[in-house]
């Protein structure tokens, strides 16, 4: 009898786990579908509709990749409207998700711009330093290039020059990053 109860308990547990996994799969499918609709609205410059769609995704599908991407796009929409406080909030929520490197650089650029608008060079540098450690080598080089501009703007010209020289000494530096490095070096 005890063995039968254990067996029935295991079957019930397996059924519950299976049900929950299917429910999560459906949630991911629904959130991705909603995200697709929101991105189409965004791409068509229907920003009010897109904003509503992204807000709905965050509300209804919190914790999914789609809600993380929605935070990015809402941050971008508010950034483009110069609503930097709202933008910063959504972009920080996106950054905290710790995922989706493809959008990470864009979010970091916007957050850096916001910090510089507020005269917070040290905050911008700290965000960029953190970003270098969270991305691929190619993306980390691009972040370092942004950091050189921030350092230069802050007045730390020697540190900026040192960083640009470090970047230019990288082996197999992609052509577009080498060109950008040369442009930045020429501006200093």
Beta strands, then each sheet from edge to edge (+ up, - down):
end
